[in-house]
């Protein structure tokens, strides 16, 4: 479903890992229409601002230049997106917190 998000949607713009994060936030916070509440916009803004603060950008070309390695590829870029998303989801939907399950 989100395969086309890779490589900044194929044009090295917005990081696909963040775009996928927006999909998750939408699934968790929108019942019928996004415009029923400003909450999805707030959560999306938080995702992008936190990520950009930590990584220096949310654009694929800049992230690749500064964080991608030949060995790991975009692992660190994706991991940071997952960490930021997880923090938001854990706060917003406490029962969905990630981590070890028994």
C-alpha positions in Angstrom: 0.0 0.0 0.0 2.8 2.4 0.7 5.5 0.9 -1.5 5.5 4.0 -3.8 6.5 6.2 -0.9 10.1 5.0 -1.0 12.7 7.5 -2.3 10.7 10.4 -1.3 7.8 9.2 -3.5 10.3 8.5 -6.2 11.3 12.2 -6.5 13.4 12.6 -3.4 10.9 15.0 -1.7 9.1 14.2 1.5 10.5 11.1 3.2 8.3 8.0 2.5 8.7 6.8 6.1 7.0 9.9 7.3 4.3 9.7 4.6 3.6 6.2 5.9 3.5 7.6 9.4 0.8 10.0 8.3 -1.2 7.0 7.1 -0.9 5.4 10.5 -1.9 8.5 12.3 -4.9 8.9 10.0 -6.0 5.4 10.6 -5.8 5.9 14.3 -7.4 9.3 14.6 -9.9 9.9 11.8 -13.3 8.3 12.0 -15.1 9.5 8.9 -13.6 12.7 7.6 -10.3 14.4 8.4 -11.9 17.8 8.6 -14.2 16.8 11.5 -11.3 17.7 13.8 -8.0 19.4 13.6 -6.4 16.6 15.5 -4.9 14.8 12.5 -3.3 18.1 11.4 -1.8 18.6 14.9 -0.4 15.1 15.0 1.0 15.3 11.5 2.6 18.6 12.3 4.1 17.1 15.5 5.4 14.1 13.5 7.2 16.3 10.9 8.5 18.9 13.4 9.9 16.4 15.8 11.5 14.3 13.0 12.9 17.4 11.3 14.4 18.7 14.6 16.1 15.4 15.3 17.2 14.6 11.7 17.7 18.1 10.3 15.1 17.7 7.5 12.2 15.6 6.3 13.2 15.7 2.6 14.6 12.5 1.1 17.5 14.1 -0.8 18.8 15.8 2.4 18.2 12.8 4.6 20.1 10.5 2.1 23.0 12.9 1.9 23.3 13.2 5.7 22.1 9.8 7.1 22.1 7.1 4.4 25.0 4.7 4.2 25.8 2.2 1.6 25.8 -0.6 4.2 22.6 0.3 6.1 20.8 2.2 3.3 18.0 4.3 4.9 17.8 2.2 8.1 18.5 5.1 10.5 16.1 7.4 8.6 13.3 4.8 8.9 14.1 3.9 12.4 13.9 7.5 13.6 10.5 7.9 11.8 9.3 4.8 13.6 10.5 6.1 16.9 8.8 9.5 16.6 5.6 7.8 15.3 5.7 5.3 18.2 6.0 8.1 20.8 3.0 9.8 19.3 0.9 6.7 19.0 1.9 5.5 22.5 0.6 8.8 23.9 -2.5 9.0 21.8 -3.5 5.3 22.0 -1.9 3.9 25.1 -3.1 0.3 24.5 -1.1 0.3 21.2 2.3 1.0 22.7 5.0 -1.0 21.0 7.6 -3.1 22.7 8.0 -6.6 23.9 4.8 -8.6 24.1 4.4 -11.7 26.3 
